[in-house]
Amino acid sequence: MELECFVMTTYPPEIVPGRPDRDWMDAFMARFPYRCLPLVMANTTGWEILCPTDITIVWNGGMGKNDLTISCDADPTYNLDHLVQSHFTHGVVTFHTGYMFRTPPGYAVLAGGPPNHVKDGIQALSGLVETDWLPFPFTMNWLMTRPGMVSFKKGEPFCFIQVVEHKKMDEVQPVIKQLESDPDLKKQFQAWADTRQAFNDSLMARNPEAMKEAWQKFYFKGERPVPAGEEVKGVKASDDHINRRRLKAPRVIRPKR
């Protein structure tokens, strides 16, 4: 399966697999948020489109196109119209990805801001684009949340794309159930809850082994405590668990001469 990225400008922005690191996650003691595997997996489940230069955006709070100004910090003569501009008014910042994307039938591109990438004063807007038939590129838009100034640094992602088989979403039927309706799942949950409580009690009592372990790694390892009475003791691993994303970097195909 291929995600085709057709170049639409002379100097297209770089596309890279999603990176796990976030500044606010680094700021925690012992980089604690990285222990949350769902956060890290979300950060890396897609491709980032990177800003090719430092830019500064200033919004005075007005609703017109000229109430939002964008400048290139490194080169005042840089032609920003091919990268970013005020197009939709109302404090909306419009980025051009530099590509037209094509996906196989039934698949679309979900475009938005990088997951868990926090920017003060501006919010990424998300869009689902039917790239299996669309013959023109889409834009990535951000909304200023208050008057003021924000910046994007060179190498910072301004768009995050994921390939989704979106038409199958219509076939999904949410069903509300009581946990008691699935006895096996209830036993598994209770085994986890008991183990979790015992571990937290050990931490509160400053048990040396619990202090050394620091945190339970059931989800990170794809394991679950085994309910009492099962033949397997201790924990049971999932065969389908993934704890690291390995997305492919774009491969350049040059025209034949």
C-alpha positions, 0 to 999 in steps of 0.5 A: 500500500502506498500513500502517494505524495505528489509535489506541488511546489518547487521546495516542498516541506519535509515529511517525516514519520511522527516523532515521540518527543514533546517539550512538555513531556521532557519537562517532567521529572524522569520524563514521566509522561513517556511511561504512558504508551498511548501518548507515545503511540499517538505521537508516532502514528502518522507523518509530520509535515515540517515548517521549512523556516521560522515564522511569526504570526500576529493577530490583532483580534480583527475579523479581516484578512489583514488583521493577521500578519505573517513574517519570516524571521530568518529572511524578510524576503521569503515568499510565504504565500506558497507556505502560509497565509491569511486566507479565511479571515477570522484569525485562521492561519492557512498552511499549504502542505506542498503536496497533493496526496492520493490513497487507495480506494476507500482510504482517506487522509486525516489531517490535523495538528501533531498529537499532544503538541501544545501551542499557546494562542493557536489551535490546530483544526482537523479535516478528513480528506477523501484523497482516493479521488480528490484531484487537488491539494488540501490546506492545513488550518490553525485558529488563533484563540486570542489576539497576540503572537505565536511562532513556528520554528524551522523543523516544527510540524505544522501538519500531521497526516494519518491514513484511515479506512474511513468508510468502515466507520459507518459500519461500527455500532456502539453498544452499551453493556454492563461489565457483568455481561462478560464474566471473563472480562470482569475477572480480568478487570478485577485481577488488574484492579486487585494488583493495582491496589496492592502495588499502590499500597506498597508504594505508600508503605515505601516497600523497597521492591515497589519503589524500585519498580516505580510503576506497573508496566502491564500495558507497556509490555502488553500484559495483564494479570491472570485471574485466580484459578487460571492455569497460567500464573502471574501475567499473560502477554498479548500477541498483538501488542505494539509498543513502538511505531516503525513508520516508513520515511518517504521514498523519492521517485525521480522522473526517468530521463 
